[in-house]
Amino acid sequence: MQAEPMSITLNTVVVAGAGIMGQGIAQLCATLSLHTILYDVHEEGLNKARQGIAQNLQQNVAKGRLSEEDAAKIQQRIVYTHRLKDAVGDMLIEAIVEQAAPKQALFLAMEQQNGPQFIIASNTSSIPMEVLSKGLSRPERVVGLHFFNPATIMKLVEVISGPQTLPSVAQQAEDLAHRMNKIVVRAQDAPGFIVNRVARPYYAESLRLLSAGGLAHQDIDRLMESIGFRMGPFRLMDLIGVDTNLSVTTSIYQGLGCPARFEPSPVQQRLVQEGHHGRKSGQGFYSYPPQDGSKTN
Ligand SMILES: NC(=O)c1ccc[n+]([C@@H]2O[C@H](COP(=O)([O-])OP(=O)(O)OC[C@H]3O[C@@H](n4cnc5c(N)ncnc54)[C@H](O)[C@@H]3O)[C@@H](O)[C@H]2O)c1
């Protein structure tokens, strides 16, 4: 049996993927005074992330939750880079596209350019650690650390141990989430973990209803919101990212042996093919003006 290594001291966290989730996670890390490297392959995404984080911090200042001085310090702790070689630290929190192959390739590269104690945490919504850690030299240092959207606000975090994850690695991921003031639940290493698996029928049945005709997506949203759901399924898919939501559905569908109830919807597939990815692209089920990102129809 392998000896349990000592806990590492976290000084520098690399957050990979500067999209919806990476931005929020980077802000959370920097708020804990961690030196934070936000890495993305797209420079444009990094610029958007810098603006998004600045805007979010300013909103907190305006609401009296944060001083101007602290907001400036948080921003200064984040380094933005599109160079993989600069992504060096004590831990990775990965939030890139929801597909196994690019995540595995990134983990391999990160494992090679970081020390033996380096922790690889994935914010995947659905892909088991058993899959993501394939081909790595140190699969025991891979753990799921699944935040919810928006990461700075939503309290829940799922921590997922793969078959080889060391208890000390899962514990360090959990400790970090606690430091961020999150509520942690340990989830089994199965497709979609807990929340995304339970939530799948909400999207799948709504998309089936829409395809059947007779109801517009606005009607379904309005009805669901009127009975107490915070967001209707279509507004929620736009918030998550229609592409990401489809990737999660596809991954859970395939991971569970293709049960009909989780079959991806042609309506959603068409939207993704057309580039209508939701709020982040300005168009999904609804349209969003570039200035404020709010719902228009
Ligand atoms: N959107 C949500 O509501 C949500 C919630 C929880 C978890 N997640 C998970 O978080 C991850 C990211 O989702 P998101 O919504 O932030 O996606 P996103 O589309 O907003 O951003 C993804 C970012 O990753 C970058 N990227 C793609 N490939 C890369 C690579 N090989 N190396 C570095 N950067 C790369 C892209 O340029 C993009 O900026 C996914 O695994 C998703 O399932 C998403």
PDBQT file of the ligand as one rigid body, heavy atoms in Angstrom, charges set to zero:
ROOT
HETATM    1  N1  LIG A 301     -21.401  26.364 -17.021  1.00  0.00    +0.000 N 
HETATM    2  C1  LIG A 301     -21.816  25.785 -15.913  1.00  0.00    +0.000 C 
HETATM    3  O1  LIG A 301     -22.922  26.076 -15.419  1.00  0.00    +0.000 OA
HETATM    4  C2  LIG A 301     -20.947  24.773 -15.216  1.00  0.00    +0.000 A 
HETATM    5  C3  LIG A 301     -21.220  24.458 -13.870  1.00  0.00    +0.000 A 
HETATM    6  C4  LIG A 301     -20.378  23.542 -13.206  1.00  0.00    +0.000 A 
HETATM    7  C5  LIG A 301     -19.333  22.945 -13.888  1.00  0.00    +0.000 A 
HETATM    8  N2  LIG A 301     -19.102  23.269 -15.199  1.00  0.00    +0.000 N 
HETATM    9  C6  LIG A 301     -17.967  22.614 -15.869  1.00  0.00    +0.000 C 
HETATM   10  O2  LIG A 301     -16.878  23.528 -15.908  1.00  0.00    +0.000 OA
HETATM   11  C7  LIG A 301     -16.099  23.332 -17.103  1.00  0.00    +0.000 C 
HETATM   12  C8  LIG A 301     -16.041  24.636 -17.876  1.00  0.00    +0.000 C 
HETATM   13  O3  LIG A 301     -17.358  25.069 -18.168  1.00  0.00    +0.000 OA
HETATM   14  P1  LIG A 301     -17.656  26.595 -18.541  1.00  0.00    +0.000 P 
HETATM   15  O4  LIG A 301     -19.129  26.731 -18.516  1.00  0.00    +0.000 OA
HETATM   16  O5  LIG A 301     -16.818  27.498 -17.748  1.00  0.00    +0.000 OA
HETATM   17  O6  LIG A 301     -17.168  26.606 -20.056  1.00  0.00    +0.000 OA
HETATM   18  P2  LIG A 301     -16.906  27.866 -21.005  1.00  0.00    +0.000 P 
HETATM   19  O7  LIG A 301     -17.295  27.422 -22.368  1.00  0.00    +0.000 OA
HETATM   20  O8  LIG A 301     -17.542  29.094 -20.456  1.00  0.00    +0.000 OA
HETATM   21  O9  LIG A 301     -15.324  28.062 -20.904  1.00  0.00    +0.000 OA
HETATM   22  C9  LIG A 301     -14.411  27.081 -21.253  1.00  0.00    +0.000 C 
HETATM   23  C10 LIG A 301     -13.057  27.758 -21.464  1.00  0.00    +0.000 C 
HETATM   24  O10 LIG A 301     -12.072  26.740 -21.625  1.00  0.00    +0.000 OA
HETATM   25  C11 LIG A 301     -11.149  27.191 -22.609  1.00  0.00    +0.000 C 
HETATM   26  N3  LIG A 301     -10.472  26.021 -23.145  1.00  0.00    +0.000 N 
HETATM   27  C12 LIG A 301     -10.962  25.087 -23.984  1.00  0.00    +0.000 A 
HETATM   28  N4  LIG A 301     -10.042  24.124 -24.186  1.00  0.00    +0.000 NA
HETATM   29  C13 LIG A 301      -8.949  24.457 -23.447  1.00  0.00    +0.000 A 
HETATM   30  C14 LIG A 301      -7.688  23.856 -23.226  1.00  0.00    +0.000 A 
HETATM   31  N5  LIG A 301      -7.362  22.701 -23.816  1.00  0.00    +0.000 N 
HETATM   32  N6  LIG A 301      -6.820  24.465 -22.398  1.00  0.00    +0.000 NA
HETATM   33  C15 LIG A 301      -7.130  25.641 -21.792  1.00  0.00    +0.000 A 
HETATM   34  N7  LIG A 301      -8.318  26.261 -21.971  1.00  0.00    +0.000 NA
HETATM   35  C16 LIG A 301      -9.219  25.673 -22.784  1.00  0.00    +0.000 A 
HETATM   36  C17 LIG A 301     -12.002  27.942 -23.622  1.00  0.00    +0.000 C 
HETATM   37  O11 LIG A 301     -11.231  28.847 -24.388  1.00  0.00    +0.000 OA
HETATM   38  C18 LIG A 301     -13.005  28.641 -22.710  1.00  0.00    +0.000 C 
HETATM   39  O12 LIG A 301     -12.558  29.942 -22.343  1.00  0.00    +0.000 OA
HETATM   40  C19 LIG A 301     -16.778  22.171 -17.842  1.00  0.00    +0.000 C 
HETATM   41  O13 LIG A 301     -16.156  20.978 -17.471  1.00  0.00    +0.000 OA
HETATM   42  C20 LIG A 301     -18.210  22.228 -17.315  1.00  0.00    +0.000 C 
HETATM   43  O14 LIG A 301     -18.886  21.001 -17.404  1.00  0.00    +0.000 OA
HETATM   44  C21 LIG A 301     -19.876  24.179 -15.869  1.00  0.00    +0.000 A 
ENDROOT
TORSDOF 0
